[in-house]
Amino acid sequence: MEELTLLQRIAVWALPLIFAVTVHEAAHGWVADRLGDPTARKLGRITLNPMPHIDPIGTLLVPVLMLSFTGFLIGWARPVPISMARLGSPKRDMAIVAAAGPSVNLLMAAGWSLVILLTHQFLPGVEMVATPLLLMAVAGVFVNLVLMAINLFPIPPLDGGRILTGLLPRGAARQFARIEPFGLFILIALLVTGVVGMVLGPVVFGAVAVLPGSDLVFGILPVLFPTE
């Protein structure tokens, strides 16, 4: 496959990213609703329609800028509002709600990997359809696994931080939750120092290796990134 232009890369990454971040948020809302908090449902946020979840900056602007200047992209959607007081067991249930987002990203990665296998098997000679679909599916696998891995960092307000808060004893959980206002700065520091990259690589590529169609993913993935 030839190297992609910027417009081609945007076209390939757009749909997988939008659904990765918006379904992630919808999953939080759906699980919260099942556990007693109807806030997201009443606001129309438990839907697979991306529009209610899209954040103009995090879902559109930042990914396009990242893809233009770095060759890779990540983004976020509007956070789904959760009212802990309405949950049956707030501390435990909040951890379950938090785990729903990364879990659904893993499921979407598996779904995209099945698209890769089916496309490779049934459309091997239809390049006009197969090639874009394969590229989009590989992007779907990759972006979902990256989003899952980043969100599992044990730093509030990331999902991993909320999961850890739910697992800690009550006193320790209260102390740990106090770092939430500084969570973004901690994450930026970890990004700048390369810690995030050191963790993401083994997690993401290890997950790819156990998914169906991993050989195809590893073979096609370099096409999605510029060589310069």
LUMVONU-694025 format. One record per residue (C-alpha): residue number from 1; x, y, z; residue in three letters. Coordinates in Angstrom, 1 decimal. Each point is the difference from the previous one (the first is absolute). Last residue first. Example, Ala and Ser with C-alpha at 12.3 -4.5 7.8 and 13.67 -1.06 7.14 Angstrom:
// LUMVONU-694025
<node pos="2" u="13.7" v="-1.1" w="7.1" code="ser"/>
<node pos="1" u="-1.4" v="-3.4" w="0.7" code="ala"/>
//
This chain:
// LUMVONU-694025
<node pos="228" u="8.9" v="11.2" w="7.5" code="glu"/>
<node pos="227" u="-1.6" v="-3.4" w="-0.4" code="thr"/>
<node pos="226" u="-3.5" v="1.2" w="0.7" code="pro"/>
<node pos="225" u="-2.2" v="-2.4" w="2.1" code="phe"/>
<node pos="224" u="-3.0" v="-2.0" w="-1.2" code="leu"/>
<node pos="223" u="2.0" v="-2.2" w="-2.3" code="val"/>
<node pos="222" u="2.1" v="-1.2" w="2.9" code="pro"/>
<node pos="221" u="-3.2" v="-1.7" w="1.5" code="leu"/>
<node pos="220" u="-0.6" v="-2.2" w="-3.0" code="ile"/>
<node pos="219" u="2.3" v="-2.9" w="0.8" code="gly"/>
<node pos="218" u="-0.4" v="0.1" w="3.8" code="phe"/>
<node pos="217" u="-3.8" v="0.0" w="-0.5" code="val"/>
<node pos="216" u="0.1" v="-2.8" w="-2.5" code="leu"/>
<node pos="215" u="2.1" v="-2.2" w="2.3" code="asp"/>
<node pos="214" u="-2.4" v="0.9" w="2.9" code="ser"/>
<node pos="213" u="-3.0" v="-1.3" w="-1.9" code="gly"/>
<node pos="212" u="-1.8" v="-1.2" w="3.1" code="pro"/>
<node pos="211" u="1.1" v="1.8" w="3.2" code="leu"/>
<node pos="210" u="2.8" v="-1.4" w="2.2" code="val"/>
<node pos="209" u="2.9" v="1.9" w="-1.7" code="ala"/>
<node pos="208" u="-2.0" v="3.3" w="-0.1" code="val"/>
<node pos="207" u="-0.3" v="-0.1" w="3.8" code="ala"/>
<node pos="206" u="3.8" v="-0.4" w="0.4" code="gly"/>
<node pos="205" u="0.4" v="2.8" w="-2.5" code="phe"/>
<node pos="204" u="-2.2" v="2.3" w="2.1" code="val"/>
<node pos="203" u="1.3" v="-0.9" w="3.4" code="val"/>
<node pos="202" u="3.7" v="-0.3" w="-0.9" code="pro"/>
<node pos="201" u="0.0" v="3.4" w="-1.8" code="gly"/>
<node pos="200" u="-2.3" v="1.9" w="2.4" code="leu"/>
<node pos="199" u="2.2" v="-0.4" w="3.1" code="val"/>
<node pos="198" u="3.2" v="1.4" w="-1.5" code="met"/>
<node pos="197" u="-2.0" v="2.7" w="-1.9" code="gly"/>
<node pos="196" u="-1.7" v="1.1" w="3.2" code="val"/>
<node pos="195" u="3.4" v="0.2" w="1.8" code="val"/>
<node pos="194" u="1.5" v="2.1" w="-2.7" code="gly"/>
<node pos="193" u="0.9" v="3.0" w="2.2" code="thr"/>
<node pos="192" u="-2.3" v="2.3" w="-1.8" code="val"/>
<node pos="191" u="-2.9" v="-2.4" w="0.1" code="leu"/>
<node pos="190" u="0.5" v="-0.7" w="3.7" code="leu"/>
<node pos="189" u="0.1" v="3.7" w="0.7" code="ala"/>
<node pos="188" u="-3.2" v="0.5" w="-2.0" code="ile"/>
<node pos="187" u="-1.7" v="-2.7" w="2.0" code="leu"/>
<node pos="186" u="1.0" v="1.5" w="3.3" code="ile"/>
<node pos="185" u="-1.2" v="3.4" w="-1.2" code="phe"/>
<node pos="184" u="-3.4" v="-1.5" w="-1.0" code="leu"/>
<node pos="183" u="-0.3" v="-1.8" w="3.3" code="gly"/>
<node pos="182" u="0.7" v="3.1" w="2.2" code="phe"/>
<node pos="181" u="-3.6" v="0.7" w="0.9" code="pro"/>
<node pos="180" u="-0.5" v="-3.8" w="0.5" code="glu"/>
<node pos="179" u="2.8" v="-0.2" w="2.6" code="ile"/>
<node pos="178" u="-2.5" v="0.1" w="2.9" code="arg"/>
<node pos="177" u="-1.5" v="-3.3" w="-1.2" code="ala"/>
<node pos="176" u="3.0" v="-1.9" w="1.5" code="phe"/>
<node pos="175" u="-0.7" v="1.3" w="3.5" code="gln"/>
<node pos="174" u="-3.7" v="-1.0" w="-0.2" code="arg"/>
<node pos="173" u="0.9" v="-3.4" w="-1.4" code="ala"/>
<node pos="172" u="2.5" v="-0.6" w="2.8" code="ala"/>
<node pos="171" u="-2.7" v="0.7" w="2.6" code="gly"/>
<node pos="170" u="-2.6" v="-2.2" w="-1.8" code="arg"/>
<node pos="169" u="2.3" v="-2.9" w="-0.7" code="pro"/>
<node pos="168" u="1.2" v="0.0" w="-3.7" code="leu"/>
<node pos="167" u="-1.9" v="-1.9" w="-2.7" code="leu"/>
<node pos="166" u="-2.4" v="2.8" w="-1.0" code="gly"/>
<node pos="165" u="2.8" v="2.6" w="-0.1" code="thr"/>
<node pos="164" u="2.0" v="-2.4" w="-2.2" code="leu"/>
<node pos="163" u="-2.9" v="-0.1" w="-2.5" code="ile"/>
<node pos="162" u="-0.3" v="3.8" w="0.1" code="arg"/>
<node pos="161" u="3.7" v="0.4" w="-0.7" code="gly"/>
<node pos="160" u="-0.2" v="-2.5" w="-2.8" code="gly"/>
<node pos="159" u="-2.9" v="1.8" w="-1.6" code="asp"/>
<node pos="158" u="2.0" v="3.2" w="-0.1" code="leu"/>
<node pos="157" u="-1.0" v="2.7" w="2.5" code="pro"/>
<node pos="156" u="2.0" v="-1.2" w="1.9" code="pro"/>
<node pos="155" u="3.3" v="-1.7" w="-0.9" code="ile"/>
<node pos="154" u="0.3" v="-3.7" w="-0.1" code="pro"/>
<node pos="153" u="0.8" v="-0.2" w="-3.7" code="phe"/>
<node pos="152" u="-2.9" v="-2.0" w="-1.4" code="leu"/>
<node pos="151" u="-1.2" v="2.8" w="-2.2" code="asn"/>
<node pos="150" u="3.2" v="0.1" w="-2.0" code="ile"/>
<node pos="149" u="-0.1" v="-3.8" w="-0.6" code="ala"/>
<node pos="148" u="-3.6" v="0.0" w="-1.2" code="met"/>
<node pos="147" u="0.5" v="3.0" w="-2.3" code="leu"/>
<node pos="146" u="3.1" v="-1.6" w="-1.5" code="val"/>
<node pos="145" u="-1.9" v="-3.3" w="-0.5" code="leu"/>
<node pos="144" u="-2.9" v="1.8" w="-1.7" code="asn"/>
<node pos="143" u="2.3" v="2.0" w="-2.2" code="val"/>
<node pos="142" u="1.9" v="-3.0" w="-1.2" code="phe"/>
<node pos="141" u="-2.9" v="-2.4" w="-0.8" code="val"/>
<node pos="140" u="-2.0" v="2.7" w="-1.7" code="gly"/>
<node pos="139" u="3.0" v="1.2" w="-2.0" code="ala"/>
<node pos="138" u="0.4" v="-3.6" w="-1.2" code="val"/>
<node pos="137" u="-3.6" v="-0.1" w="-0.9" code="ala"/>
<node pos="136" u="0.3" v="3.3" w="-2.0" code="met"/>
<node pos="135" u="3.0" v="-1.3" w="-1.9" code="leu"/>
<node pos="134" u="-1.8" v="-3.3" w="-0.8" code="leu"/>
<node pos="133" u="-3.1" v="1.9" w="-1.1" code="leu"/>
<node pos="132" u="2.0" v="2.4" w="-2.2" code="pro"/>
<node pos="131" u="1.8" v="-3.0" w="-1.7" code="thr"/>
<node pos="130" u="-3.0" v="-2.3" w="-0.3" code="ala"/>
<node pos="129" u="-2.4" v="2.3" w="-1.8" code="val"/>
<node pos="128" u="2.1" v="1.3" w="-2.9" code="met"/>
<node pos="127" u="2.2" v="-3.1" w="0.2" code="glu"/>
<node pos="126" u="-2.8" v="-2.5" w="-0.8" code="val"/>
<node pos="125" u="2.2" v="-3.1" w="-0.4" code="gly"/>
<node pos="124" u="0.4" v="-1.1" w="3.6" code="pro"/>
<node pos="123" u="-3.6" v="0.9" w="0.9" code="leu"/>
<node pos="122" u="-1.2" v="-3.1" w="1.9" code="phe"/>
<node pos="121" u="2.9" v="-1.2" w="2.0" code="gln"/>
<node pos="120" u="2.0" v="3.2" w="0.6" code="his"/>
<node pos="119" u="-3.2" v="2.0" w="0.7" code="thr"/>
<node pos="118" u="-1.3" v="-2.7" w="2.4" code="leu"/>
<node pos="117" u="3.3" v="-0.1" w="1.9" code="leu"/>
<node pos="116" u="0.4" v="3.8" w="0.2" code="ile"/>
<node pos="115" u="-3.7" v="0.4" w="1.1" code="val"/>
<node pos="114" u="0.7" v="-2.6" w="2.7" code="leu"/>
<node pos="113" u="2.9" v="2.3" w="1.2" code="ser"/>
<node pos="112" u="-2.4" v="2.9" w="0.1" code="trp"/>
<node pos="111" u="-2.3" v="-1.9" w="2.3" code="gly"/>
<node pos="110" u="2.9" v="-1.0" w="2.3" code="ala"/>
<node pos="109" u="1.0" v="3.7" w="0.2" code="ala"/>
<node pos="108" u="-3.6" v="0.9" w="0.7" code="met"/>
<node pos="107" u="-0.1" v="-2.5" w="2.9" code="leu"/>
<node pos="106" u="3.2" v="1.5" w="1.4" code="leu"/>
<node pos="105" u="-1.4" v="3.5" w="-0.2" code="asn"/>
<node pos="104" u="-3.2" v="-1.3" w="1.7" code="val"/>
<node pos="103" u="2.1" v="-1.2" w="2.9" code="ser"/>
<node pos="102" u="2.0" v="3.3" w="0.2" code="pro"/>
<node pos="101" u="-3.3" v="1.9" w="0.5" code="gly"/>
<node pos="100" u="-1.9" v="-2.5" w="2.2" code="ala"/>
<node pos="99" u="2.8" v="0.0" w="2.6" code="ala"/>
<node pos="98" u="-1.0" v="3.5" w="1.2" code="ala"/>
<node pos="97" u="-3.6" v="-1.1" w="0.6" code="val"/>
<node pos="96" u="1.2" v="-3.0" w="2.0" code="ile"/>
<node pos="95" u="2.3" v="2.2" w="2.1" code="ala"/>
<node pos="94" u="-2.9" v="2.4" w="0.6" code="met"/>
<node pos="93" u="-2.1" v="-2.9" w="1.1" code="asp"/>
<node pos="92" u="2.4" v="-1.0" w="2.8" code="arg"/>
<node pos="91" u="0.3" v="3.5" w="1.5" code="lys"/>
<node pos="90" u="-3.6" v="1.0" w="-0.6" code="pro"/>
<node pos="89" u="-1.8" v="-3.1" w="1.1" code="ser"/>
<node pos="88" u="-3.5" v="0.4" w="-1.4" code="gly"/>
<node pos="87" u="1.0" v="2.9" w="-2.3" code="leu"/>
<node pos="86" u="-2.1" v="3.1" w="0.3" code="arg"/>
<node pos="85" u="2.6" v="1.8" w="2.2" code="ala"/>
<node pos="84" u="2.7" v="-0.6" w="-2.6" code="met"/>
<node pos="83" u="-1.8" v="2.2" w="-2.6" code="ser"/>
<node pos="82" u="1.7" v="-0.7" w="-3.3" code="ile"/>
<node pos="81" u="0.3" v="2.5" w="-2.8" code="pro"/>
<node pos="80" u="1.3" v="-1.6" w="-3.3" code="val"/>
<node pos="79" u="3.2" v="1.7" w="-1.0" code="pro"/>
<node pos="78" u="-0.1" v="1.8" w="-3.4" code="arg"/>
<node pos="77" u="2.2" v="-2.0" w="-2.3" code="ala"/>
<node pos="76" u="3.8" v="-0.5" w="-0.1" code="trp"/>
<node pos="75" u="2.8" v="-0.1" w="-2.4" code="gly"/>
<node pos="74" u="3.0" v="-1.9" w="-1.4" code="ile"/>
<node pos="73" u="2.0" v="0.4" w="-3.1" code="leu"/>
<node pos="72" u="3.1" v="-1.1" w="-1.8" code="phe"/>
<node pos="71" u="2.1" v="1.4" w="-2.9" code="gly"/>
<node pos="70" u="1.4" v="2.7" w="2.3" code="thr"/>
<node pos="69" u="-0.7" v="3.3" w="-1.6" code="phe"/>
<node pos="68" u="-3.1" v="-0.6" w="-2.1" code="ser"/>
<node pos="67" u="-1.3" v="-2.9" w="2.0" code="leu"/>
<node pos="66" u="0.3" v="1.9" w="3.2" code="met"/>
<node pos="65" u="-1.7" v="3.1" w="-1.5" code="leu"/>
<node pos="64" u="-2.9" v="-2.2" w="-1.3" code="val"/>
<node pos="63" u="-0.3" v="-1.8" w="3.3" code="pro"/>
<node pos="62" u="0.0" v="3.3" w="2.0" code="val"/>
<node pos="61" u="-2.7" v="1.7" w="-2.1" code="leu"/>
<node pos="60" u="-2.6" v="-2.8" w="-0.3" code="leu"/>
<node pos="59" u="-0.8" v="-2.1" w="3.0" code="thr"/>
<node pos="58" u="1.9" v="2.0" w="2.7" code="gly"/>
<node pos="57" u="-0.7" v="3.5" w="-1.3" code="ile"/>
<node pos="56" u="-3.6" v="-0.3" w="-1.4" code="pro"/>
<node pos="55" u="-1.0" v="-2.5" w="2.7" code="asp"/>
<node pos="54" u="-2.2" v="-2.6" w="-1.5" code="ile"/>
<node pos="53" u="-2.2" v="-2.0" w="2.4" code="his"/>
<node pos="52" u="-3.5" v="1.1" w="-1.1" code="pro"/>
<node pos="51" u="1.0" v="-0.4" w="-3.7" code="met"/>
<node pos="50" u="1.6" v="-3.5" w="0.2" code="pro"/>
<node pos="49" u="-3.4" v="-1.9" w="-0.3" code="asn"/>
<node pos="48" u="0.7" v="-3.2" w="2.0" code="leu"/>
<node pos="47" u="-2.2" v="1.3" w="2.7" code="thr"/>
<node pos="46" u="-0.1" v="0.2" w="3.8" code="ile"/>
<node pos="45" u="0.7" v="3.8" w="0.1" code="arg"/>
<node pos="44" u="-3.6" v="1.2" w="-0.4" code="gly"/>
<node pos="43" u="0.1" v="2.2" w="3.0" code="leu"/>
<node pos="42" u="-2.5" v="-2.2" w="1.9" code="lys"/>
<node pos="41" u="2.1" v="-3.0" w="-0.8" code="arg"/>
<node pos="40" u="3.1" v="1.6" w="1.3" code="ala"/>
<node pos="39" u="-1.6" v="1.0" w="3.3" code="thr"/>
<node pos="38" u="-1.7" v="-3.4" w="0.6" code="pro"/>
<node pos="37" u="2.2" v="-1.1" w="2.9" code="asp"/>
<node pos="36" u="-1.1" v="-3.3" w="1.5" code="gly"/>
<node pos="35" u="2.5" v="-2.6" w="-0.9" code="leu"/>
<node pos="34" u="-1.5" v="-0.7" w="-3.5" code="arg"/>
<node pos="33" u="0.1" v="3.7" w="-0.7" code="asp"/>
<node pos="32" u="3.7" v="0.2" w="1.0" code="ala"/>
<node pos="31" u="0.7" v="-2.9" w="-2.3" code="val"/>
<node pos="30" u="-1.7" v="1.7" w="-3.0" code="trp"/>
<node pos="29" u="1.7" v="3.4" w="0.8" code="gly"/>
<node pos="28" u="3.5" v="-1.4" w="0.1" code="his"/>
<node pos="27" u="-0.7" v="-2.0" w="-3.1" code="ala"/>
<node pos="26" u="-1.2" v="3.1" w="-1.8" code="ala"/>
<node pos="25" u="3.4" v="1.7" w="0.8" code="glu"/>
<node pos="24" u="2.0" v="-2.8" w="-1.6" code="his"/>
<node pos="23" u="-2.4" v="-0.1" w="-2.9" code="val"/>
<node pos="22" u="0.9" v="3.6" w="-0.7" code="thr"/>
<node pos="21" u="3.8" v="-0.4" w="0.3" code="val"/>
<node pos="20" u="0.4" v="-3.1" w="-2.1" code="ala"/>
<node pos="19" u="-2.8" v="1.0" w="-2.4" code="phe"/>
<node pos="18" u="1.6" v="3.3" w="-0.9" code="ile"/>
<node pos="17" u="3.5" v="-1.6" w="-0.2" code="leu"/>
<node pos="16" u="-1.1" v="-2.8" w="-2.3" code="pro"/>
<node pos="15" u="-1.9" v="2.3" w="-2.3" code="leu"/>
<node pos="14" u="2.7" v="2.6" w="-0.4" code="ala"/>
<node pos="13" u="3.1" v="-2.1" w="-0.4" code="trp"/>
<node pos="12" u="-0.2" v="-1.1" w="-3.6" code="val"/>
<node pos="11" u="-1.4" v="3.3" w="-1.4" code="ala"/>
<node pos="10" u="2.6" v="2.0" w="2.0" code="ile"/>
<node pos="9" u="2.7" v="-2.3" w="-1.4" code="arg"/>
<node pos="8" u="-1.3" v="0.5" w="-3.5" code="gln"/>
<node pos="7" u="0.0" v="3.8" w="0.4" code="leu"/>
<node pos="6" u="3.6" v="-0.1" w="1.3" code="leu"/>
<node pos="5" u="1.2" v="-2.1" w="-2.9" code="thr"/>
<node pos="4" u="0.5" v="-3.7" w="0.5" code="leu"/>
<node pos="3" u="3.2" v="-1.8" w="-0.8" code="glu"/>
<node pos="2" u="-0.5" v="-2.7" w="-2.7" code="glu"/>
<node pos="1" u="-1.2" v="-3.5" w="0.8" code="met"/>
//
